[in-house]
Amino acid sequence: MTDDVKPAQALARCRAALAWAAGFSLPINLLALTTSLFMMQVYDRVLASGSLATLGYLSLIALAAIALSGALELIRTRLLGGTADWLDRRIGPALLGRMVDGALSGRTGQAELLQDLGAVRGAIGGGGGGGGIAFLFDIPWVPVYLGLIYLLHPLLGHVAAASALLLLALVLLNDRIARPAVKDAADATIRARTTVAAAVRNAETVEAMHLLPGLERRWRRDHGVALDRQAAALRSATALLAVTRSMRQAMQVAILGTGAWLTVRHEMGAGSMLAASLVVGRALAPLEQAIGGWRQLASGRESWQRLTAAFDHPPRRDPAGLALPAPAGRLRMQGVTHRLPGQDRPVLNGISFEAGPGEAIAVIGPSAAGKSTLARLAVGLHPPMIGSVRLDGAELFQWRRDEIGQHIGYLPQDVGLFAGTVAENIARMGTPDPQAVVAAARMADCHAMIQRLTKGYDTEVGEGGAFLSGGQRQRIALARALYGNPRLVVLDEPNANLDADGEQALARAIAALKEGGAAILVIGHRPGTLAQADRILALRDGRVEAFGPRAEVLAAMKRRTLHSVPPADRQAAPAAIPAVAE
């Protein structure tokens, strides 16, 4: 199971790599003085002495220093890129689990967290038109460069220091302007992407009922806000960057002018004048890069805050809990009350029942009775607000998901498959065990159907099972629920898309599960599901209306229905009760 590593912990493990990157900044910035020193020596020594040998030696030394500087710059860039890559690989798997956890808890924006992780990676390692955080390691060297200029002449130092302070003020101003715009743009982008994802996911409904205009208006509104805020941030950054470049050139002119004045007064040499111009350019370069890269850094910072917030919520299940023995398959709900987020009225109220190994319980009731919610609680998708759901005496949330998951089979009402092969979907996206995959397919009576596909079990089904019919998707999802001989199987409307042959296959599968000792919950109304039930749990308005042996519950519900209708309509009333073969 993937370790639940929080972003702050993963970043702490990157300190050594970041320290090395900062350490490389020392020789890089020292070697950046090569051109300035070369120029100073050429003017002050070579031109004065006319020694070509001195010029040759100085040129060789300068070229070697420039080559070494380029190599160190490459190493630092790759080090930062490797750190960003490691951070992505380390946080990504844990983040995927937190995204699923957040979606189950009703938190929004979970699908965008991987985008945030990409933004953090770009902010550290560069990419997307930015150079990452490398300029942050060069900014501390600005005072060193200014100190060297002061050594050449105090007046030049004053001019350079004033230039650096002015550029630093522009950097801080850019941050103050860009931060709220970047945040607003990110929030609007998330809303726009959510609308697009929903439209694509429900493409058939959108097309059939012409929902596209309304979705387009919603997307255009949110995307327009995102573009406006991004444009505002870009305009401010571009304007400040243009001002900065002009100012840096103006400062170099000022340095040259001041140096020339000092040279004419014989207070410094011509080489020192040119060297000071080059050094001040190097001193101001990190500040100019900061203005250009601040947008990427601000976006990465906002993304990092969202990532950290996603990990602030404790996991719903302890990933490092004590391993429990394999369950026999005894499910017990005791006094379960549950309310959906944002609702005041409980969906389930005081539900209590027990299902033992080899027993099938049918859960029936009208719409909004709480049947699907009960199914979700039975497989541990949500903890009940009140009461307990236990498997073999242990609370479901005491089990580690990687252990309990292999003992539970679940067929949801809304069937969804994953992009991959049929075999991978049946094997729950793990490495398929051929014998177990075929056994599950045979039990779900879809082995022959799968063999008729283009590539059999190796057929790619597409995202959501796009290349399969509703009945095919349901049978493959049923095989997935039966894979690995689970001890608890919950089937929510398993025959919704099945024909008569499919219902007979489903009945045989339930009978085989009972014979194998699994506990089965079947949500449905049709006779094909009720015929295999040993007991029936009838729900109404979130409460238990009846629970007991199948024949007794059906007879009681039939009598209640007959007494609740006028005498003239009683002849037709039995049709409301499912006809089940005794």
C-alpha positions as CSV (number, residue, x, y, z in Angstrom):
1,M,0.0,0.0,0.0
2,T,1.2,3.5,-0.8
3,D,2.6,5.4,2.2
4,D,0.5,8.5,3.1
5,V,3.3,11.0,2.7
6,K,2.2,14.6,3.3
7,P,3.6,17.3,1.1
8,A,5.5,19.0,3.9
9,Q,7.1,15.7,4.8
10,A,8.1,15.0,1.2
11,L,9.5,18.6,0.8
12,A,11.5,18.1,4.0
13,R,13.2,15.1,2.4
14,C,14.2,17.4,-0.5
15,R,16.2,19.7,1.7
16,A,19.5,18.0,1.0
17,A,19.0,18.3,-2.8
18,L,17.9,22.0,-2.5
19,A,20.9,22.6,-0.3
20,W,23.2,21.2,-3.0
21,A,21.4,23.4,-5.6
22,A,22.0,26.4,-3.4
23,G,25.7,25.3,-2.9
24,F,26.2,25.2,-6.6
25,S,25.1,28.8,-6.7
26,L,28.4,29.8,-5.0
27,P,30.8,28.7,-7.8
28,I,28.2,29.6,-10.5
29,N,28.0,33.2,-9.2
30,L,31.8,33.5,-8.6
31,L,32.4,32.2,-12.2
32,A,29.9,34.7,-13.4
33,L,32.6,37.4,-12.7
34,T,34.8,35.9,-15.4
35,T,33.9,38.3,-18.1
36,S,34.2,41.3,-15.8
37,L,37.6,40.2,-14.5
38,F,38.8,39.3,-18.1
39,M,37.8,42.7,-19.3
40,M,39.5,44.5,-16.5
41,Q,42.8,42.6,-17.0
42,V,42.7,43.1,-20.8
43,Y,42.3,46.9,-20.4
44,D,44.7,47.3,-17.4
45,R,47.4,44.8,-18.3
46,V,47.3,43.6,-21.9
47,L,46.7,46.9,-23.5
48,A,49.1,48.6,-21.2
49,S,51.9,46.1,-21.7
50,G,51.1,44.8,-25.2
51,S,51.8,41.2,-24.1
52,L,50.1,38.8,-26.4
53,A,51.2,35.9,-24.2
54,T,49.3,37.4,-21.3
55,L,46.3,37.8,-23.5
56,G,46.5,34.1,-24.6
57,Y,46.7,32.9,-21.0
58,L,43.9,35.1,-19.9
59,S,41.7,33.9,-22.8
60,L,42.3,30.2,-22.0
61,I,41.5,30.8,-18.3
62,A,38.4,32.7,-19.1
63,L,37.1,30.1,-21.6
64,A,37.8,27.3,-19.0
65,A,35.9,29.3,-16.4
66,I,33.0,29.9,-18.7
67,A,32.8,26.2,-19.6
68,L,32.9,25.2,-15.9
69,S,30.1,27.7,-15.2
70,G,28.0,26.2,-17.9
71,A,28.5,22.7,-16.6
72,L,27.6,23.7,-13.1
73,E,24.5,25.5,-14.3
74,L,23.5,22.4,-16.1
75,I,24.0,20.3,-13.0
76,R,22.0,22.7,-10.9
77,T,19.1,22.7,-13.4
78,R,19.1,18.9,-13.6
79,L,19.2,18.7,-9.8
80,L,16.2,20.9,-9.4
81,G,14.4,19.1,-12.2
82,G,15.2,15.7,-10.6
83,T,14.0,17.0,-7.2
84,A,10.7,18.2,-8.7
85,D,10.3,14.8,-10.5
86,W,10.9,12.9,-7.2
87,L,8.5,15.2,-5.3
88,D,5.8,14.5,-8.0
89,R,6.4,10.7,-7.9
90,R,6.4,10.7,-4.1
91,I,3.3,12.8,-3.5
92,G,1.3,11.7,-6.6
93,P,0.2,8.2,-5.4
94,A,-0.8,9.4,-1.9
95,L,-2.5,12.4,-3.5
96,L,-4.6,10.1,-5.7
97,G,-5.9,8.4,-2.6
98,R,-6.7,11.7,-0.9
99,M,-8.5,12.8,-4.0
100,V,-10.7,9.7,-3.9
101,D,-11.2,10.2,-0.1
102,G,-12.1,13.9,-0.7
103,A,-14.6,13.0,-3.4
104,L,-16.3,10.5,-1.1
105,S,-16.4,13.1,1.6
106,G,-18.2,15.6,-0.7
107,R,-15.2,18.0,-1.1
108,T,-15.0,19.8,-4.5
109,G,-12.1,20.5,-6.7
110,Q,-10.4,17.1,-6.1
111,A,-9.9,16.4,-9.8
112,E,-7.7,19.6,-10.1
113,L,-5.2,18.5,-7.4
114,L,-3.0,16.7,-9.9
115,Q,-2.9,19.9,-11.9
116,D,-1.7,21.6,-8.8
117,L,1.0,19.0,-8.4
118,G,2.2,19.8,-11.9
119,A,2.3,23.5,-11.2
120,V,4.4,22.8,-8.1
121,R,6.7,20.7,-10.1
122,G,7.1,23.4,-12.7
123,A,7.7,26.0,-10.0
124,I,10.6,24.0,-8.6
125,G,12.2,22.4,-11.7
126,G,11.2,24.9,-14.3
127,G,9.2,24.4,-17.5
128,G,6.2,26.1,-19.0
129,G,8.3,29.1,-20.0
130,G,9.8,29.6,-16.5
131,G,13.1,28.7,-15.0
132,G,11.9,27.5,-11.7
133,I,13.3,28.6,-8.4
134,A,16.9,28.9,-9.6
135,F,16.7,32.7,-9.4
136,L,16.0,32.5,-5.7
137,F,19.5,31.0,-5.2
138,D,21.1,33.8,-7.1
139,I,19.3,36.7,-5.3
140,P,21.4,36.3,-2.1
141,W,24.5,37.1,-4.2
142,V,23.2,40.5,-5.2
143,P,24.8,42.1,-2.1
144,V,28.1,40.4,-2.9
145,Y,28.1,41.9,-6.4
146,L,27.2,45.3,-4.9
147,G,30.1,44.9,-2.4
148,L,32.5,44.3,-5.3
149,I,31.3,47.4,-7.0
150,Y,31.9,49.4,-3.8
151,L,35.4,48.1,-3.8
152,L,35.9,49.5,-7.3
153,H,34.6,52.9,-6.1
154,P,32.0,54.0,-3.5
155,L,30.1,56.2,-5.9
156,L,29.6,53.4,-8.3
157,G,28.4,51.3,-5.3
158,H,25.8,53.9,-4.4
159,V,24.4,54.0,-8.0
160,A,24.3,50.2,-8.1
161,A,22.7,49.8,-4.7
162,A,20.0,52.4,-5.6
163,S,19.3,50.4,-8.8
164,A,19.0,47.1,-6.9
165,L,16.7,48.6,-4.3
166,L,14.4,50.0,-7.0
167,L,14.2,46.6,-8.8
168,L,13.5,44.9,-5.5
169,A,10.6,47.2,-4.9
170,L,9.3,46.3,-8.3
171,V,9.5,42.6,-7.4
172,L,7.5,43.1,-4.2
173,L,5.0,45.2,-6.1
174,N,4.6,42.5,-8.7
175,D,4.0,39.9,-6.0
176,R,1.4,42.1,-4.3
177,I,-0.4,42.7,-7.6
178,A,-0.2,39.2,-9.1
179,R,-1.0,37.0,-6.0
180,P,-4.8,37.8,-5.8
181,A,-5.1,37.6,-9.6
182,V,-3.4,34.3,-9.8
183,K,-5.6,32.9,-7.0
184,D,-8.8,34.1,-8.6
185,A,-7.7,32.7,-12.0
186,A,-7.0,29.3,-10.5
187,D,-10.4,29.1,-8.7
188,A,-12.2,30.1,-11.9
189,T,-10.2,27.6,-14.0
190,I,-11.2,24.8,-11.6
191,R,-14.9,25.7,-11.9
192,A,-14.6,25.8,-15.7
193,R,-12.8,22.5,-15.9
194,T,-15.4,20.9,-13.6
195,T,-18.2,22.0,-16.0
196,V,-16.3,20.5,-19.0
197,A,-15.6,17.2,-17.2
198,A,-19.3,16.9,-16.3
199,A,-20.4,17.7,-19.9
200,V,-18.0,15.1,-21.4
201,R,-19.0,12.5,-18.7
202,N,-22.7,12.9,-19.5
203,A,-22.3,13.5,-23.2
204,E,-25.4,11.5,-24.2
205,T,-27.6,13.4,-21.8
206,V,-26.2,16.7,-23.0
207,E,-26.8,15.8,-26.6
208,A,-30.2,14.2,-26.2
209,M,-31.8,17.1,-24.2
210,H,-29.7,19.9,-25.7
211,L,-28.1,20.9,-22.4
212,L,-25.1,22.3,-24.3
213,P,-26.1,26.0,-24.4
214,G,-26.5,26.2,-20.6
215,L,-23.3,24.4,-20.0
216,E,-21.6,26.7,-22.6
217,R,-22.8,29.8,-20.7
218,R,-21.6,28.5,-17.4
219,W,-18.2,27.5,-18.9
220,R,-17.9,30.8,-20.8
221,R,-18.5,32.7,-17.6
222,D,-15.9,30.9,-15.5
223,H,-13.4,30.6,-18.3
224,G,-13.8,34.3,-19.0
225,V,-13.1,35.2,-15.4
226,A,-10.0,33.0,-15.5
227,L,-8.8,34.6,-18.7
228,D,-9.4,38.1,-17.3
229,R,-7.5,37.5,-14.1
230,Q,-4.7,35.7,-15.9
231,A,-4.5,38.7,-18.4
232,A,-4.5,41.1,-15.5
233,A,-1.6,39.3,-13.8
234,L,0.2,39.0,-17.2
235,R,-0.2,42.7,-18.0
236,S,1.2,43.7,-14.6
237,A,4.1,41.3,-14.9
238,T,4.8,42.3,-18.5
239,A,4.7,46.0,-17.7
240,L,7.0,45.6,-14.8
241,L,9.3,43.3,-16.8
242,A,9.5,45.9,-19.5
243,V,10.2,48.7,-16.9
244,T,12.8,46.5,-15.3
245,R,14.7,45.8,-18.5
246,S,14.7,49.4,-19.5
247,M,15.8,50.4,-16.0
248,R,18.6,47.8,-15.9
249,Q,19.9,49.2,-19.2
250,A,19.6,52.7,-17.9
251,M,21.5,51.7,-14.7
252,Q,24.3,50.3,-16.8
253,V,24.4,53.5,-18.8
254,A,24.5,55.4,-15.4
255,I,27.3,53.1,-14.2
256,L,29.3,53.6,-17.4
257,G,28.7,57.3,-17.3
258,T,29.7,57.6,-13.7
259,G,32.7,55.3,-14.4
260,A,33.8,57.4,-17.3
261,W,33.6,60.6,-15.2
262,L,35.7,58.9,-12.5
263,T,38.2,57.7,-15.2
264,V,38.5,61.1,-16.6
265,R,39.2,62.4,-13.1
266,H,41.9,59.6,-12.8
267,E,40.0,58.0,-9.8
268,M,39.8,54.6,-11.5
269,G,41.0,52.8,-14.7
270,A,39.1,52.1,-17.9
271,G,39.1,48.4,-17.1
272,S,37.4,48.9,-13.8
273,M,34.8,51.1,-15.4
274,L,33.8,48.4,-17.9
275,A,34.0,45.7,-15.2
276,A,31.7,47.6,-13.0
277,S,29.2,47.9,-15.9
278,L,29.3,44.1,-16.3
279,V,29.1,43.3,-12.6
280,V,26.0,45.6,-12.1
281,G,24.3,43.8,-15.0
282,R,25.0,40.5,-13.3
283,A,23.8,41.9,-9.9
284,L,20.5,43.1,-11.3
285,A,19.8,39.9,-13.5
286,P,18.4,37.8,-10.7
287,L,16.0,40.6,-9.7
288,E,14.9,40.9,-13.4
289,Q,14.4,37.1,-13.5
290,A,12.4,37.3,-10.3
291,I,9.9,39.6,-12.0
292,G,9.6,37.3,-15.0
293,G,9.4,34.1,-12.9
294,W,7.3,35.4,-10.1
295,R,4.0,34.5,-11.8
296,Q,5.1,30.8,-12.1
297,L,6.3,30.9,-8.5
298,A,3.1,32.5,-7.3
299,S,1.0,29.9,-9.1
300,G,3.1,27.1,-7.6
301,R,2.7,28.6,-4.2
302,E,-1.1,28.7,-4.5
303,S,-1.1,25.1,-5.8
304,W,1.1,24.0,-2.9
305,Q,-1.4,25.6,-0.4
306,R,-4.2,23.6,-2.0
307,L,-2.2,20.4,-1.9
308,T,-1.4,21.0,1.8
309,A,-5.0,21.7,2.5
310,A,-6.0,18.4,0.8
311,F,-3.7,16.5,3.3
312,D,-5.0,18.5,6.3
313,H,-8.1,16.4,6.4
314,P,-7.3,13.1,8.2
315,P,-7.8,10.0,6.1
316,R,-11.1,8.3,6.7
317,R,-9.4,5.0,7.2
318,D,-6.0,4.4,9.0
319,P,-3.7,3.1,6.3
320,A,-1.3,1.6,8.8
321,G,-3.9,-0.1,11.0
322,L,-3.4,-3.6,12.4
323,A,-3.9,-6.3,9.9
324,L,-7.0,-8.4,10.7
325,P,-7.6,-12.0,9.6
326,A,-9.7,-12.7,6.5
327,P,-13.4,-12.4,7.3
328,A,-15.9,-15.2,7.1
329,G,-18.6,-12.9,5.9
330,R,-20.8,-11.9,8.8
331,L,-22.2,-8.4,8.3
332,R,-24.0,-6.7,11.1
333,M,-25.6,-3.2,11.2
334,Q,-26.6,-2.0,14.6
335,G,-28.7,1.2,15.1
336,V,-27.3,2.9,11.9
337,T,-28.4,6.4,11.2
338,H,-26.9,8.4,8.4
339,R,-27.4,11.8,6.8
340,L,-26.0,13.0,3.5
341,P,-23.9,16.2,3.5
342,G,-26.1,19.3,3.3
343,Q,-29.3,17.6,4.3
344,D,-31.1,17.8,7.7
345,R,-33.2,14.7,7.3
346,P,-31.4,11.4,7.8
347,V,-31.5,9.0,4.9
348,L,-31.3,6.0,7.2
349,N,-32.7,6.0,10.6
350,G,-32.1,3.2,13.2
351,I,-31.3,0.4,10.8
352,S,-30.4,-2.9,12.4
353,F,-30.0,-6.3,10.7
354,E,-27.5,-9.1,10.2
355,A,-26.4,-11.2,7.2
356,G,-24.4,-14.4,7.8
357,P,-22.2,-16.5,5.5
358,G,-24.1,-18.2,2.8
359,E,-27.1,-16.0,3.2
360,A,-28.7,-13.6,0.6
361,I,-30.7,-10.7,1.8
362,A,-32.8,-8.7,-0.6
363,V,-33.2,-5.0,0.2
364,I,-36.4,-3.5,-1.2
365,G,-38.4,-0.3,-0.9
366,P,-39.7,2.6,-2.9
367,S,-37.4,5.3,-4.4
368,A,-35.5,7.4,-1.8
369,A,-36.0,4.8,0.8
370,G,-32.3,4.7,1.5
371,K,-31.4,1.4,-0.3
372,S,-28.3,2.7,-2.2
373,T,-27.1,4.6,0.9
374,L,-27.4,1.3,2.9
375,A,-25.3,-0.4,0.2
376,R,-22.6,2.2,0.4
377,L,-22.4,1.9,4.1
378,A,-22.3,-1.9,3.9
379,V,-19.1,-1.8,1.8
380,G,-17.5,1.0,3.9
381,L,-17.7,3.9,1.5
382,H,-19.0,6.1,4.4
383,P,-19.0,5.7,8.1
384,P,-22.4,5.9,9.7
385,M,-23.1,9.0,11.8
386,I,-24.7,6.9,14.5
387,G,-24.5,3.2,15.0
388,S,-22.0,0.6,13.7
389,V,-21.4,-1.5,10.6
390,R,-19.3,-4.5,11.5
391,L,-17.8,-7.3,9.4
392,D,-17.0,-10.4,11.5
393,G,-17.3,-8.2,14.7
394,A,-14.9,-5.5,13.5
395,E,-16.0,-2.0,12.5
396,L,-15.5,-1.7,8.7
397,F,-13.3,1.4,9.2
398,Q,-11.0,-0.6,11.5
399,W,-10.0,-2.6,8.4
400,R,-7.3,-1.4,6.1
401,R,-8.7,-0.7,2.7
402,D,-6.0,-2.7,0.9
403,E,-7.0,-5.7,3.0
404,I,-10.8,-5.4,3.3
405,G,-11.2,-4.5,-0.4
406,Q,-10.2,-7.9,-1.6
407,H,-12.9,-9.5,0.5
408,I,-15.7,-7.2,-0.7
409,G,-17.5,-7.3,-4.0
410,Y,-19.6,-4.3,-5.0
411,L,-21.7,-3.6,-8.0
412,P,-22.9,0.0,-7.8
413,Q,-26.1,1.3,-9.3
414,D,-24.2,3.5,-11.8
415,V,-21.8,1.0,-13.4
416,G,-18.5,2.4,-14.4
417,L,-15.5,0.7,-16.0
418,F,-11.9,2.1,-16.3
419,A,-9.8,2.7,-19.4
420,G,-8.0,-0.6,-19.8
421,T,-8.6,-4.2,-20.9
422,V,-11.6,-6.3,-20.0
423,A,-9.2,-8.6,-17.9
424,E,-7.7,-5.6,-16.0
425,N,-11.2,-4.3,-15.2
426,I,-12.3,-7.7,-13.9
427,A,-9.1,-8.0,-11.9
428,R,-9.8,-4.6,-10.3
429,M,-7.1,-2.9,-12.2
430,G,-4.4,-5.1,-10.7
431,T,-2.3,-7.7,-12.5
432,P,-4.8,-10.2,-13.8
433,D,-4.8,-13.7,-12.6
434,P,-6.0,-15.6,-15.7
435,Q,-7.7,-18.4,-13.8
436,A,-9.4,-16.0,-11.3
437,V,-10.5,-13.7,-14.1
438,V,-12.0,-16.5,-16.2
439,A,-13.7,-18.0,-13.1
440,A,-15.3,-14.6,-12.2
441,A,-16.4,-14.1,-15.8
442,R,-17.9,-17.6,-15.9
443,M,-19.8,-17.0,-12.6
444,A,-21.1,-13.7,-14.0
445,D,-22.0,-15.6,-17.2
446,C,-20.1,-13.2,-19.4
447,H,-17.2,-15.5,-20.5
448,A,-18.8,-16.3,-23.9
449,M,-19.7,-12.7,-24.4
450,I,-16.2,-11.5,-23.7
451,Q,-14.8,-14.1,-26.1
452,R,-16.9,-12.6,-28.9
453,L,-15.2,-9.2,-28.4
454,T,-12.5,-8.2,-30.9
455,K,-9.6,-9.2,-28.7
456,G,-11.4,-11.2,-26.0
457,Y,-10.2,-10.4,-22.6
458,D,-7.5,-8.1,-24.0
459,T,-10.1,-5.8,-25.6
460,E,-9.7,-2.2,-24.5
461,V,-13.1,-1.0,-23.2
462,G,-12.3,2.8,-23.1
463,E,-13.0,5.2,-20.3
464,G,-16.2,4.3,-18.5
465,G,-16.7,1.3,-20.8
466,A,-17.5,3.5,-23.7
467,F,-17.2,0.7,-26.3
468,L,-19.6,-1.7,-24.6
469,S,-23.4,-1.8,-24.3
470,G,-25.1,-1.2,-20.9
471,G,-25.7,-4.9,-20.4
472,Q,-22.1,-5.8,-21.3
473,R,-20.8,-3.2,-18.9
474,Q,-23.0,-4.5,-16.1
475,R,-21.9,-8.1,-16.6
476,I,-18.2,-7.2,-16.6
477,A,-18.8,-5.1,-13.5
478,L,-20.5,-8.1,-11.9
479,A,-17.5,-10.2,-12.7
480,R,-15.3,-7.6,-11.1
481,A,-17.4,-7.8,-8.0
482,L,-17.1,-11.6,-7.9
483,Y,-13.3,-11.6,-8.6
484,G,-11.2,-13.2,-5.9
485,N,-14.0,-15.1,-4.1
486,P,-15.1,-12.2,-1.9
487,R,-16.8,-12.8,1.5
488,L,-19.3,-9.9,1.3
489,V,-21.0,-9.1,-2.0
490,V,-23.3,-6.1,-2.3
491,L,-25.2,-5.7,-5.6
492,D,-27.2,-2.5,-6.2
493,E,-29.8,-3.0,-8.9
494,P,-27.7,-5.8,-10.5
495,N,-30.3,-6.6,-13.2
496,A,-31.1,-3.0,-14.3
497,N,-29.6,-3.6,-17.8
498,L,-29.9,-7.4,-18.1
499,D,-32.2,-9.3,-20.4
500,A,-34.0,-12.6,-19.4
501,D,-30.8,-14.7,-19.9
502,G,-28.8,-12.2,-17.9
503,E,-31.3,-12.4,-15.0
504,Q,-31.0,-16.2,-15.0
505,A,-27.2,-15.9,-15.0
506,L,-27.4,-13.5,-12.1
507,A,-29.6,-15.9,-10.2
508,R,-27.1,-18.7,-10.8
509,A,-24.2,-16.4,-9.6
510,I,-26.1,-15.5,-6.4
511,A,-26.7,-19.2,-5.8
512,A,-23.0,-20.0,-6.4
513,L,-22.0,-17.2,-3.9
514,K,-24.3,-18.6,-1.3
515,E,-22.9,-22.1,-1.8
516,G,-19.4,-20.6,-1.4
517,G,-20.3,-19.1,1.9
518,A,-20.4,-15.4,1.0
519,A,-22.9,-12.9,2.6
520,I,-24.9,-11.2,-0.2
521,L,-27.0,-8.0,-0.2
522,V,-29.1,-7.5,-3.3
523,I,-30.9,-4.2,-3.8
524,G,-33.8,-4.6,-6.3
525,H,-37.5,-5.3,-6.9
526,R,-37.6,-7.7,-9.8
527,P,-38.4,-11.3,-9.2
528,G,-35.1,-12.5,-10.5
529,T,-33.3,-11.0,-7.6
530,L,-35.9,-11.7,-4.9
531,A,-36.2,-15.4,-5.8
532,Q,-32.7,-16.1,-4.4
533,A,-33.2,-14.1,-1.2
534,D,-33.3,-16.0,2.1
535,R,-34.6,-12.9,3.9
536,I,-36.0,-9.6,2.8
537,L,-35.2,-6.2,4.4
538,A,-38.0,-3.7,3.4
539,L,-37.2,0.0,3.8
540,R,-39.5,3.0,3.7
541,D,-38.5,6.6,4.5
542,G,-35.1,5.4,5.8
543,R,-36.6,3.0,8.4
544,V,-37.0,-0.8,8.5
545,E,-40.6,-1.5,7.5
546,A,-40.2,-5.3,7.6
547,F,-37.4,-7.8,8.0
548,G,-37.6,-11.6,8.0
549,P,-37.9,-14.7,5.9
550,R,-38.8,-13.9,2.3
551,A,-42.2,-15.6,2.2
552,E,-43.3,-13.9,5.5
553,V,-42.2,-10.4,4.5
554,L,-43.9,-10.7,1.1
555,A,-47.1,-12.0,2.6
556,A,-47.1,-9.2,5.2
557,M,-46.5,-6.6,2.6
558,K,-49.3,-8.0,0.4
559,R,-51.7,-7.9,3.3
560,R,-50.7,-4.3,4.2
561,T,-51.2,-3.3,0.6
562,L,-54.6,-4.9,0.4
563,H,-55.8,-3.1,3.6
564,S,-54.5,0.3,2.4
565,V,-56.6,0.4,-0.8
566,P,-60.4,0.7,-1.3
567,P,-62.3,-2.6,-1.6
568,A,-63.0,-1.8,-5.3
569,D,-59.3,-1.7,-6.1
570,R,-58.1,-4.7,-4.1
571,Q,-58.3,-7.1,-7.0
572,A,-55.5,-5.1,-8.8
573,A,-53.5,-4.4,-5.6
574,P,-51.5,-7.7,-5.6
575,A,-49.8,-6.5,-8.8
576,A,-47.8,-4.0,-6.7
577,I,-46.1,-6.9,-4.9
578,P,-43.4,-8.7,-6.9
579,A,-44.4,-12.2,-7.9
580,V,-41.8,-14.5,-6.5
581,A,-41.8,-18.3,-7.0
582,E,-42.1,-20.0,-3.7
